[in-house]
Amino acid sequence: MICNFWVLKRVVTATAYETENSEVSAVHWYNYCRDVSSWKMNTLTQVLGGVGSIVHIDETVLIKRKYNRGKLQANQLWILGIYDTTLRKVYIEAIPNRSAAVLVPINKRLVLPGSTIHTDEWSGYRQLSNHGYIHHVVNHTDGFRNPLDGTHTSSIESSWSRLKRRIRAVNGSRNPMIYSYLDEFMYRNWFHMTMKTPMRNWEVFLEHTRERHPL
């Protein structure tokens, strides 16, 4: 029952109340569910993009804490997002920094050669065209869309908005389980767990649970 509420994205405190369980027990089962989602995401080998496909790539700070005079603390968390506009799937990975030495290998691992990649003007992306990609750039200081060729990164930016709302809802900046929440976000996206298909979502999750914990 508790896992079904997790699939439905119910708040854990409400789940504890409605199932007449302690909040500690509900949290335990929610963590169990996220473990299943993390495991499933780690088993996937599908890559994104390909010839004729457009991929939006961007990076953002997920945890941004400030101290004296607005300076950022060293424990901020940067993440890279890759969104396939054809498959409508997003991949998210925590990164140590935004250098080309970090960004390019991740793109080569996950995005097929021949893909058309849209990014902003960050220097870490400048080498992408040297690795078999068609690289288009949008300058966000001039607007959200390149007026010359229509290049934009709105799909991944929309994903950032949804992810950050989710992280705020679970007090993510102080939550030691934050990486499991990133996996959960990807999991719900990759397996199309929309609010319109609750029964299908539950069946998908049950199948993955059986794969994770076979009898």
N, C-alpha and C positions, 0 to 999 in steps of 0.2 A: 504493500500500500504506500509506504513512504517513498519508495523508488518511483512509483507512478506519479506522485506529486512532484518529484524532481523533474521528471520528463515534462510535466506541465508547467515548469518554471515557477512553482509556488514558493513564496517566501518561507524559509525554514521554520520561523517562529509560528507561522500560521499552520504549517504542516504538523508541527508538534501538537498544537492545540486541537486540530481537527482529528488527528489520529489517536489522541489521548496518550501520547508518548512524551517523555522528557525532551527538552531541547537538546540536551547532550546526545541522546539517542538519535534524534532526527539529524543532527549535524554529522554523526558517525555514518549514517546511511547515505547522506548526501555526498560525503567524502568517498564512500564506496562507489557511488554512481559516477563520480568524476574520475575515479580510478579506471573504471571501465572505458569511459570516453577517452582518457589519455592513452590507455593501452591500444584501443582501436586506431587512434590517429597514428600511433607509432608503427602500426603494422602496414599502413598504406604505402604504396610505392608509386602511385600515380603522379606524373609530372604535369605541369600546366603549360598552356600556350601551344605553339606550333605554327606552321605556315598559315597565314590568313587570320590568325587569332591576335587579339589585342589584350595585353596584360598591363594593368596599372600597378605601379610599384611606388611605395612611399615608406618613410620611417617617421616615428613619433615617439615622444616621451610619454610613457604610461604612468610612471610615478614621478611627480615633480614636487619636491619639497623645498621650501625656501628657508633661509636663515639670514642673518644680518644683511640689511640693505638689499634684499631681494636676490642674493646669490643662490645658485642651486647647490644642493648638497651632492656629495660624491655618490650617494646610493640611489640616484635616479635610475630608472629602468628604460632603456631604449628598446624598441621593437621594430622589426621590419615586416611590412605587409605586402603580399603579392596577390593580386586579384585577377582571375581569369574572367574576362567579360563574356566569353562564350559559355563556359561551364557554370558561371556565377559561383565560383568557389574561391575562398580566401585562405591563404596560408599565412601564419604568423609565427615569427621566431624572435626570441630575445637576442639582442646583439650587444657585444661589449663596447662598440663604437660605430661610427658611421663612415669609416674609411673605405676606400675602394678595395683594400686588402680583405675586408670583411664582407662587403656587399656583393662584389662580383662573384666570388666562389659560391655564395648561396644562390644567386640567380642562375649560375651555370648548373648547379645541382638540381634545381627545381623547374626551370623554364627551358623549354625546347628551343634549339636553334631555329632561326627563321621567324620567330615570334616578333610582333611589333610591340615594343615596350614604351609606355608613356611614363615619364617621371617629371619631377620638377628640376630645377637647375643645380641641384646639389652636386658638388664636384665628385663625390663618390660614385656617381653613375656615368661619368664621362667616358669610361673605357668600354661600356657595354657594346658599342658598335664595332669594337675590335674582336668581339667574341661570337659573331654570327647572328646578332640581333639587329633589327631595324629600330633605331632609337629616336623617338620624338620627345621634345621637351616643351613644357609650359612654364612661363615665367609668371608666378602667382602675384608678383607686384603689379602686373599689367592686367590682372583678371584671372578668372578661373578656367578660361579656355583660350588656347592659342588662336588668335583671329585669322592666321594664315592657313592652318590646316585642321583646326578643330581639336587639336590635342588637349586632353584633360585627364585628371586623375580623380574624378569625382566618385568613382565606385569604391576605391580603397579609402578615400576620406569619409565616405558614408559609413564604411565598416568601422573606422576609428570612432565615429560618434556613437555607434551602437555599443562597441566594446567598452568605451570609457563610461557610458551610463551604467553598464553592467558592473564594472569594477567599483564604481562609486557606491552602488547599491549594496555591495558586500564588504564595504570598507577596505577595498583592495589595497590601498597604499600601505596598510598595516597588516595585511593578511598573509601569513606565511604560505598559504595555499595558492598564491596568485598564479603560479605557472599552471596549475591544474585548471584554473578558470580560463586561461588562454586556450588550453586544449578543449575545454567544454564549449567555448565559443566557436572554435573551428569545427568541432564535432557536429554541433547543431546545424551549422552552415552546410557542411559536406553531405550530411544525410537528410537535408531538407526538412528539418523538424520545425515546421511552421505551426502556429496556433490553430490553423484550419484543419490539421490532420492529426488529432490527438491519438486516435486508435492506431493509426499507422506508426506514429512515433513510438508508441509503447511496444509494438511488435518488433520494430527495428532494434530498440534497446534490449529487449528480451533476447533476441537472437545474438546480439553482441555479448551479452552477459553469459550466455551459454558457451560462446566461443572462448571467453576469458576464463570461465570457471567450468570446464567440462566435467560431467559426472563420471 
